[in-house]
Amino acid sequence: MEVTRNVILDLLPMYLANEVSADTRALVAKHLDADPELARAAREMTGSMSARDVPVPLTKEDGMLAYLEVKRLQFRRTVLFTVTGAVLVFMLMGLSLATFMFMTEQGLR
């Protein structure tokens, strides 16, 4: 069985946390020697030790799902801001009308 880059990416966080067996450590180290780009990313990650920093290749379907999720969240945010703005405008209009009526009743106008 061929060990692909994706397998190494799966193992990389545990490798960097020193939580793998000697055989796995040797396998990942051998692959990092052959893949300079991934080795550079692994060196950069050693300081942060965050699994979110591991470069994960996205398929087109994953990219499209992420795009659609962002668009959905943007739409919800836009609706929320619009409704909030409309409520504020109506509240200000009501306050202005109440102030006008109060001033008219008091003969201040």
Short mmCIF file of the C-alpha atoms (twelve columns), coordinates in Angstrom:
data_MODEL
# 
_entry.id   MODEL 
# 
loop_
_atom_site.group_PDB 
_atom_site.id 
_atom_site.type_symbol 
_atom_site.label_atom_id 
_atom_site.label_alt_id 
_atom_site.label_comp_id 
_atom_site.label_asym_id 
_atom_site.label_seq_id 
_atom_site.Cartn_x 
_atom_site.Cartn_y 
_atom_site.Cartn_z 
_atom_site.pdbx_PDB_model_num 
ATOM 1   C CA . MET A 1   0.000   0.000  0.000  1 
ATOM 2   C CA . GLU A 2   1.300   3.416  -0.972 1 
ATOM 3   C CA . VAL A 3   1.334   6.082  1.738  1 
ATOM 4   C CA . THR A 4   -0.146  9.218  0.225  1 
ATOM 5   C CA . ARG A 5   0.335   12.833 1.224  1 
ATOM 6   C CA . ASN A 6   -3.156  12.801 2.737  1 
ATOM 7   C CA . VAL A 7   -2.152  9.997  5.096  1 
ATOM 8   C CA . ILE A 8   0.890   12.004 6.170  1 
ATOM 9   C CA . LEU A 9   -1.319  15.069 6.672  1 
ATOM 10  C CA . ASP A 10  -3.565  12.987 8.926  1 
ATOM 11  C CA . LEU A 11  -0.560  11.825 10.957 1 
ATOM 12  C CA . LEU A 12  1.271   15.153 11.066 1 
ATOM 13  C CA . PRO A 13  -0.427  16.681 14.149 1 
ATOM 14  C CA . MET A 14  0.268   13.554 16.202 1 
ATOM 15  C CA . TYR A 15  3.817   13.409 14.800 1 
ATOM 16  C CA . LEU A 16  4.464   17.015 15.824 1 
ATOM 17  C CA . ALA A 17  2.982   16.344 19.280 1 
ATOM 18  C CA . ASN A 18  5.350   13.362 19.593 1 
ATOM 19  C CA . GLU A 19  2.441   10.963 20.093 1 
ATOM 20  C CA . VAL A 20  3.260   8.357  17.449 1 
ATOM 21  C CA . SER A 21  5.172   5.116  17.478 1 
ATOM 22  C CA . ALA A 22  8.767   4.883  16.282 1 
ATOM 23  C CA . ASP A 23  7.646   3.223  13.043 1 
ATOM 24  C CA . THR A 24  5.137   5.988  12.298 1 
ATOM 25  C CA . ARG A 25  7.710   8.635  13.223 1 
ATOM 26  C CA . ALA A 26  10.163  7.092  10.727 1 
ATOM 27  C CA . LEU A 27  7.476   6.918  8.029  1 
ATOM 28  C CA . VAL A 28  6.472   10.571 8.452  1 
ATOM 29  C CA . ALA A 29  10.094  11.724 8.653  1 
ATOM 30  C CA . LYS A 30  10.893  9.859  5.428  1 
ATOM 31  C CA . HIS A 31  7.944   11.499 3.679  1 
ATOM 32  C CA . LEU A 32  8.921   14.948 4.998  1 
ATOM 33  C CA . ASP A 33  12.410  14.445 3.557  1 
ATOM 34  C CA . ALA A 34  10.826  13.813 0.154  1 
ATOM 35  C CA . ASP A 35  8.281   16.671 0.362  1 
ATOM 36  C CA . PRO A 36  10.062  19.995 1.114  1 
ATOM 37  C CA . GLU A 37  6.838   22.031 1.042  1 
ATOM 38  C CA . LEU A 38  5.212   19.847 3.690  1 
ATOM 39  C CA . ALA A 39  8.440   19.782 5.706  1 
ATOM 40  C CA . ARG A 40  8.488   23.601 5.705  1 
ATOM 41  C CA . ALA A 41  4.865   23.672 6.873  1 
ATOM 42  C CA . ALA A 42  5.712   21.156 9.615  1 
ATOM 43  C CA . ARG A 43  8.604   23.342 10.811 1 
ATOM 44  C CA . GLU A 44  6.339   26.375 10.932 1 
ATOM 45  C CA . MET A 45  3.720   24.419 12.876 1 
ATOM 46  C CA . THR A 46  6.093   23.228 15.578 1 
ATOM 47  C CA . GLY A 47  5.813   26.610 17.302 1 
ATOM 48  C CA . SER A 48  2.038   26.820 17.131 1 
ATOM 49  C CA . MET A 49  1.200   23.111 17.505 1 
ATOM 50  C CA . SER A 50  -2.325  23.766 16.264 1 
ATOM 51  C CA . ALA A 51  -4.120  21.126 14.229 1 
ATOM 52  C CA . ARG A 52  -5.929  23.908 12.358 1 
ATOM 53  C CA . ASP A 53  -2.631  24.983 10.775 1 
ATOM 54  C CA . VAL A 54  -2.139  21.668 8.962  1 
ATOM 55  C CA . PRO A 55  -2.656  22.251 5.241  1 
ATOM 56  C CA . VAL A 56  -5.658  20.187 4.224  1 
ATOM 57  C CA . PRO A 57  -6.330  19.787 0.526  1 
ATOM 58  C CA . LEU A 58  -9.932  20.662 -0.317 1 
ATOM 59  C CA . THR A 59  -11.871 18.910 -3.014 1 
ATOM 60  C CA . LYS A 60  -14.054 21.006 -5.286 1 
ATOM 61  C CA . GLU A 61  -17.108 19.718 -3.431 1 
ATOM 62  C CA . ASP A 62  -15.638 20.775 -0.054 1 
ATOM 63  C CA . GLY A 63  -14.788 24.185 -1.456 1 
ATOM 64  C CA . MET A 64  -18.304 24.595 -2.838 1 
ATOM 65  C CA . LEU A 65  -19.862 23.550 0.493  1 
ATOM 66  C CA . ALA A 66  -17.680 26.074 2.325  1 
ATOM 67  C CA . TYR A 67  -18.636 28.772 -0.188 1 
ATOM 68  C CA . LEU A 68  -22.351 28.031 0.195  1 
ATOM 69  C CA . GLU A 69  -22.057 28.104 3.994  1 
ATOM 70  C CA . VAL A 70  -20.360 31.508 3.848  1 
ATOM 71  C CA . LYS A 71  -23.034 32.827 1.501  1 
ATOM 72  C CA . ARG A 72  -25.768 31.525 3.849  1 
ATOM 73  C CA . LEU A 73  -24.141 33.221 6.834  1 
ATOM 74  C CA . GLN A 74  -23.731 36.480 4.899  1 
ATOM 75  C CA . PHE A 75  -27.415 36.405 3.943  1 
ATOM 76  C CA . ARG A 76  -28.456 35.830 7.571  1 
ATOM 77  C CA . ARG A 77  -26.211 38.683 8.718  1 
ATOM 78  C CA . THR A 78  -27.661 41.003 6.069  1 
ATOM 79  C CA . VAL A 79  -31.225 40.140 7.091  1 
ATOM 80  C CA . LEU A 80  -30.374 40.655 10.769 1 
ATOM 81  C CA . PHE A 81  -28.782 44.058 10.118 1 
ATOM 82  C CA . THR A 82  -31.707 45.130 7.911  1 
ATOM 83  C CA . VAL A 83  -34.318 44.132 10.478 1 
ATOM 84  C CA . THR A 84  -32.348 45.795 13.273 1 
ATOM 85  C CA . GLY A 85  -32.011 48.982 11.229 1 
ATOM 86  C CA . ALA A 86  -35.724 49.002 10.393 1 
ATOM 87  C CA . VAL A 87  -36.660 48.549 14.052 1 
ATOM 88  C CA . LEU A 88  -34.365 51.414 15.043 1 
ATOM 89  C CA . VAL A 89  -35.847 53.701 12.370 1 
ATOM 90  C CA . PHE A 90  -39.396 52.931 13.523 1 
ATOM 91  C CA . MET A 91  -38.415 53.495 17.143 1 
ATOM 92  C CA . LEU A 92  -36.885 56.869 16.274 1 
ATOM 93  C CA . MET A 93  -39.954 57.803 14.262 1 
ATOM 94  C CA . GLY A 94  -42.180 56.856 17.185 1 
ATOM 95  C CA . LEU A 95  -40.037 58.809 19.617 1 
ATOM 96  C CA . SER A 96  -40.072 61.811 17.312 1 
ATOM 97  C CA . LEU A 97  -43.861 61.607 16.965 1 
ATOM 98  C CA . ALA A 98  -44.307 61.266 20.724 1 
ATOM 99  C CA . THR A 99  -42.021 64.262 21.297 1 
ATOM 100 C CA . PHE A 100 -43.906 66.319 18.718 1 
ATOM 101 C CA . MET A 101 -47.271 65.431 20.261 1 
ATOM 102 C CA . PHE A 102 -45.998 66.231 23.769 1 
ATOM 103 C CA . MET A 103 -44.604 69.587 22.689 1 
ATOM 104 C CA . THR A 104 -47.829 70.451 20.822 1 
ATOM 105 C CA . GLU A 105 -49.940 69.522 23.848 1 
ATOM 106 C CA . GLN A 106 -47.783 71.643 26.124 1 
ATOM 107 C CA . GLY A 107 -47.929 74.569 23.750 1 
ATOM 108 C CA . LEU A 108 -44.164 74.612 23.326 1 
ATOM 109 C CA . ARG A 109 -44.238 74.650 19.602 1 
# 
